[in-house]
């Protein structure tokens, strides 16, 4: 028993010694990393871009979409959340740490290293996602520097973006949306945006493949880099495009089916007799026309200044209902004009026959009274005799 306690005590002492050695080595590594970062930033100027006086700095832009929602066809805006990743090389941050292998060094915005002034030019609302803990800078971001001076800057952003939408064939349209990244202050000769050759410049998480009421058309997304001209000069930009396909079953049930049903019900009036139910046909047509008017103002159709075929479709539905009303009126007028004389003669003959029948009925009734009188006189004479 004493031997067992003695062995347990020895093992405990060895474990504490091993942990203390690991903690000392990790502290030494942290101190060495901090010293290395301090040496890199010793003569570093945050206000000076890389390759100043030599060439332009190439910044590769990549955007990973996490959430896509609130696609507003009327305002032509949408909201998006994702990770903006930028890659560039800064030769002032090249290091060679031989004491232990280091894959990368992690920096923060407080370390005051140079960062590109990238902004989204077609965004209406833009803000960096704020964190709650475990981030001294209160933002979801990181800056990593490889030994060769390659810098990766990733940040999570939320924004409301304005993107023109072509709604000519609504609700059978395909929406093309874009995101435009530009440099705010550096001219194109100083900073040039590039498209990532190896990685997809615009990626979507699987959970964002189906946005509310839309499906993302991943096969038709593309990006291009170009130069934008302003009054202040030429600036580099990268534009990402992607397409959305609306859920058409919902639009069919809420837009096309009610309009077609009204037209079908209104055209049932052609199976009604013209002369006998002319008033019912006119009432049905006017009711359908008013219902179509009310329905067209309550349909989920975006109000835009551009031409949309759905508006022409609604006007055609008005025309179909008005045609049925006009056809009922003209048909009744034609029948009255062509067959009106025969109907009048028929009515006159019917009236004469009715008058003759009434006269015969009067004669018969008078004859019956005379017969009854004679019968009464005969009975009285018989009684007297």
C-alpha positions in Angstrom: 0.0 0.0 0.0 2.8 2.4 0.9 4.5 1.5 -2.4 1.3 2.5 -4.3 1.1 5.9 -2.6 4.8 6.5 -3.3 4.4 5.7 -7.0 1.3 8.0 -7.2 3.3 10.9 -5.6 6.2 10.4 -8.1 3.8 10.4 -11.1 2.1 13.6 -9.8 5.4 15.4 -9.4 6.4 14.4 -13.0 3.1 15.6 -14.4 3.4 19.0 -12.7 7.0 19.3 -13.9 5.9 18.5 -17.5 3.1 21.1 -17.4 5.3 23.8 -16.0 7.8 23.1 -18.8 5.1 23.3 -21.4 3.7 26.6 -20.0 7.2 28.1 -19.9 7.9 27.0 -23.4 4.6 28.4 -24.6 5.2 31.7 -22.8 8.6 31.9 -24.3 7.1 31.2 -27.8 4.5 34.0 -27.1 7.2 36.4 -26.1 9.3 35.5 -29.1 6.3 36.0 -31.5 5.5 39.3 -29.8 9.2 40.3 -30.2 9.1 39.3 -33.9 6.0 41.3 -34.6 7.5 44.3 -32.8 10.6 44.1 -34.9 8.6 43.9 -38.1 6.6 47.0 -37.1 9.7 48.9 -35.8 10.3 51.0 -38.9 6.9 50.3 -40.4 4.6 53.1 -41.7 0.9 52.4 -41.8 0.3 55.4 -44.1 2.6 54.1 -46.8 1.4 51.5 -49.2 3.6 48.5 -50.3 5.7 49.0 -53.4 5.5 52.8 -53.1 7.6 54.3 -55.9 8.1 51.0 -57.6 4.8 49.6 -58.8 1.1 49.3 -57.9 -0.1 47.0 -55.1 -2.3 44.2 -56.4 -5.2 43.3 -54.1 -7.3 40.2 -54.8 -10.9 40.3 -53.6 -13.0 37.3 -52.6 -16.5 37.4 -51.0 -18.2 34.5 -49.3 -21.9 34.9 -48.9 -23.4 33.7 -45.7 -26.9 35.1 -45.8 -29.0 36.6 -48.6 -32.4 38.0 -47.7 -34.9 40.9 -48.1 -34.8 41.0 -51.9 -37.0 44.0 -52.7 -38.0 44.2 -56.4 -39.8 47.5 -55.9 -36.8 49.3 -54.3 -34.4 47.2 -56.2 -32.3 46.4 -53.1 -31.2 43.4 -51.2 -29.4 42.6 -47.9 -26.4 40.4 -47.7 -24.0 39.1 -45.0 -20.7 37.5 -45.7 -16.9 37.4 -45.4 -14.8 39.9 -47.4 -11.4 38.5 -47.9 -8.5 40.5 -49.4 -5.1 39.2 -50.4 -1.9 41.2 -51.2 1.8 41.2 -50.6 3.7 43.5 -48.4 7.5 43.1 -48.7 8.1 45.0 -45.4 6.4 42.1 -43.5 8.8 39.4 -44.8 10.3 37.4 -41.9 12.4 34.3 -41.4 11.9 32.7 -38.0 14.4 29.8 -37.7 13.9 28.9 -34.0 10.5 27.2 -34.7 8.3 26.8 -37.7 5.6 29.5 -38.0 2.9 29.2 -40.6 1.7 32.8 -40.1 1.6 35.7 -37.7 -1.7 37.2 -36.6 -2.2 40.9 -36.4 -5.1 43.2 -35.5 -6.2 46.6 -36.6 -4.4 48.1 -33.5 -1.1 46.8 -34.8 -1.3 49.6 -37.4 -0.3 47.8 -40.6 -1.3 49.0 -44.0 -4.8 48.0 -45.1 -6.5 48.7 -48.5 -9.3 51.3 -48.4 -11.9 49.0 -50.0 -15.5 49.9 -49.9 -18.7 48.7 -51.6 -19.8 51.5 -53.9 -23.4 50.4 -54.5 -24.2 49.8 -50.8 -26.7 51.9 -49.0 -26.1 50.6 -45.5 -22.7 49.0 -44.6 -21.3 48.0 -41.3 -18.8 45.5 -39.9 -20.3 42.7 -37.8 -19.7 43.4 -34.1 -18.8 40.6 -31.7 -19.6 40.2 -28.1 -16.5 38.6 -26.6 -13.0 37.1 -27.4 -12.2 40.0 -29.7 -10.3 43.0 -28.5 -11.4 45.1 -31.5 -15.0 44.1 -31.2 -15.3 42.9 -34.8 -15.3 39.7 -36.7 -12.0 40.0 -38.5 -8.4 38.7 -38.7 -5.1 39.7 -40.4 -2.6 36.9 -41.1 0.9 37.4 -42.5 2.8 34.6 -44.0 6.7 34.4 -43.9 6.8 35.6 -47.6 4.9 38.8 -46.7 1.5 37.6 -48.1 -1.3 39.2 -46.1 -4.8 37.9 -45.7 -7.4 40.3 -44.4 -10.8 38.8 -43.6 -13.8 40.7 -42.1 -17.5 39.9 -41.7 -19.8 42.6 -43.0 -23.5 43.3 -43.4 -24.8 45.6 -46.0 -27.9 46.7 -47.9 -27.0 46.9 -51.6 -28.7 48.7 -54.4 -28.7 46.7 -57.6 -30.8 47.5 -60.8 -33.2 44.6 -61.6 -34.6 43.9 -65.0 -38.3 43.1 -64.4 -39.6 43.1 -68.0 -40.9 39.4 -67.8 -42.1 39.5 -64.2 -43.0 37.0 -62.7 -41.0 34.8 -65.1 -37.9 37.0 -64.9 -34.3 36.2 -63.8 -32.9 38.8 -61.4 -29.2 39.8 -61.9 -27.6 41.3 -58.8 -24.2 42.7 -58.4 -21.7 43.8 -55.7 -19.1 46.5 -56.6 -15.8 46.8 -54.7 -13.7 49.9 -55.3 -10.8 51.8 -53.8 -11.9 55.0 -52.1 -8.7 57.0 -52.2 -6.0 55.1 -54.2 -5.8 55.7 -57.9 -5.7 52.8 -60.3 -1.9 53.4 -60.8 -1.4 52.8 -57.0 -3.9 50.0 -56.2 -5.3 47.5 -58.6 -8.0 45.0 -57.7 -7.6 41.5 -59.1 -9.8 38.4 -59.4 -8.7 35.3 -57.7 -7.6 32.7 -60.3 -7.3 29.7 -58.0 -10.3 30.3 -55.7 -13.9 31.2 -56.6 -14.1 35.0 -56.3 -17.8 34.8 -55.2 -18.9 31.8 -53.1 -22.2 30.8 -51.5 -22.6 28.7 -48.4 -25.0 25.8 -48.8 -27.5 27.3 -46.4 -27.8 30.4 -48.7 -28.5 28.4 -51.8 -32.2 29.1 -51.4 -33.0 32.7 -50.4 -36.6 33.5 -49.3 -38.8 33.3 -52.5 -35.7 33.0 -54.7 -33.3 30.3 -55.8 -29.7 31.2 -56.5 -28.5 30.4 -60.0 -24.9 29.4 -59.1 -24.0 28.4 -62.7 -24.3 31.9 -63.9 -22.2 33.9 -61.5 -19.2 35.7 -62.8 -16.8 38.6 -61.9 -14.9 41.2 -63.8 -12.2 43.8 -63.0 -12.3 47.2 -64.6 -11.3 50.9 -64.2 -14.0 53.4 -63.1 -13.7 57.0 -64.0 -14.7 59.8 -61.6 -14.1 63.5 -61.7 -11.2 63.0 -59.2 -9.5 60.3 -61.3 -9.4 56.7 -62.3 -10.0 54.0 -59.7 -9.8 50.2 -59.8 -12.9 48.1 -59.1 -14.2 44.5 -59.1 -17.8 43.6 -59.7 -19.4 40.3 -58.8 -22.6 39.2 -60.5 -25.0 36.5 -59.6 -28.5 35.5 -60.7 -31.7 34.7 -58.7 -34.7 32.8 -60.0 -38.0 33.6 -58.2 -40.2 30.8 -57.0 -42.8 30.9 -59.8 -45.4 28.6 -58.2 -46.2 31.3 -55.7 -46.6 34.0 -58.4 -48.8 31.7 -60.5 -51.2 31.1 -57.7 -51.4 34.7 -56.6 -51.3 36.5 -59.9 -52.2 34.5 -63.0 -54.8 32.1 -61.6 -57.2 34.8 -60.2 -57.1 36.8 -63.4 -57.7 33.8 -65.6 -60.5 32.6 -63.4 -62.3 36.0 -63.6 -62.1 35.9 -67.4 -63.4 32.3 -67.5 -66.4 33.1 -65.2 -67.2 36.2 -67.2 -67.2 34.3 -70.5 -69.7 31.8 -69.1 -72.3 34.5 -70.0 -72.1 33.4 -73.6 -74.0 30.3 -72.6 -76.9 32.3 -71.3 -80.0 33.1 -73.5 -79.7 36.6 -74.9 -83.3 37.8 -74.9 -84.3 36.2 -71.6 -81.2 36.8 -69.5 -79.7 40.0 -71.0 -79.7 41.8 -67.6 -78.0 38.9 -65.9 -75.2 38.8 -68.6 -74.6 42.6 -68.2 -74.5 42.3 -64.4 -72.1 39.4 -64.5 -69.8 41.3 -66.9 -69.8 44.5 -64.8 -69.1 42.5 -61.6 -66.2 40.7 -63.2 -64.7 44.0 -64.5 -64.9 45.7 -61.1 -63.4 42.6 -59.5 -60.6 42.6 -62.0 -59.9 46.3 -61.2 -59.8 45.6 -57.5 -57.6 42.5 -58.0 -55.0 44.3 -60.1 -54.4 46.9 -57.3 -53.9 44.2 -54.7 -51.6 41.9 -56.6 -47.9 41.6 -55.4 -46.5 43.4 -58.5 -43.6 45.8 -58.0 -44.2 49.4 -58.9 -41.5 50.6 -61.3 -41.0 53.1 -64.0 -39.9 50.4 -66.5 -42.2 48.5 -68.8 -43.4 45.1 -67.5 -45.4 42.6 -69.6 -47.5 41.7 -66.5 -49.1 45.1 -66.8 -50.0 44.5 -70.4 -51.4 41.1 -69.4 -53.8 42.9 -66.9 -54.8 45.4 -69.6 -55.6 42.5 -71.9 -57.8 40.9 -69.1 -59.7 44.2 -69.0 -60.2 44.1 -72.7 -61.5 40.5 -72.6 -64.2 41.4 -70.1 -65.2 44.5 -72.0 -65.4 42.5 -75.2 -67.8 40.1 -73.5 -70.0 43.0 -72.4 -69.9 44.6 -75.8 -70.8 41.2 -77.4 -73.8 40.7 -75.1 -75.1 44.2 -75.9 -74.6 43.9 -79.7 -76.1 40.4 -79.8 -79.2 41.6 -77.9 -79.5 44.6 -80.3 -79.2 42.4 -83.4 -81.8 39.9 -82.2 -84.2 42.7 -81.4 -83.7 44.4 -84.8 -83.9 41.2 -86.9 -86.6 39.3 -85.1 -88.4 42.3 -83.5 -91.3 42.4 -86.2 -92.0 38.7 -85.9 -92.0 39.0 -82.1 -94.4 41.9 -82.3 -96.8 40.0 -84.7 -96.6 37.0 -82.4 -97.5 39.1 -79.4 -100.4 40.8 -81.4 -101.8 37.4 -82.5 -101.6 36.1 -78.9 -103.4 39.2 -77.7 -106.2 38.7 -80.2 -106.6 35.1 -79.3 -106.7 36.0 -75.7 -109.4 38.6 -76.3 -111.5 36.1 -78.3 -111.2 33.5 -75.5 -112.3 36.1 -73.0 -115.3 37.0 -75.2 -116.3 33.3 -75.5 -115.9 32.9 -71.8 -118.2 35.8 -71.2 -120.8 34.4 -73.6 -120.7 31.0 -71.9 -121.0 32.5 -68.5 -124.1 34.5 -69.7 -125.6 31.4 -71.2 -125.1 29.5 -68.0 -127.0 32.3 -66.1 -130.0 32.1 -68.5 -130.1 28.3 -68.3 -130.1 28.5 -64.5 -133.0 31.0 -64.6 -135.1 28.9 -67.0 -134.4 25.8 -64.8 -135.6 27.7 -61.7 -138.8 28.8 -63.5 -139.5 25.3 -64.6 -139.2 24.0 -61.1 -141.5 26.6 -59.7 -144.2 25.9 -62.3 -144.0 22.2 -61.5 -144.5 22.9 -57.8 -147.6 25.1 -58.5 -149.3 22.6 -60.6 
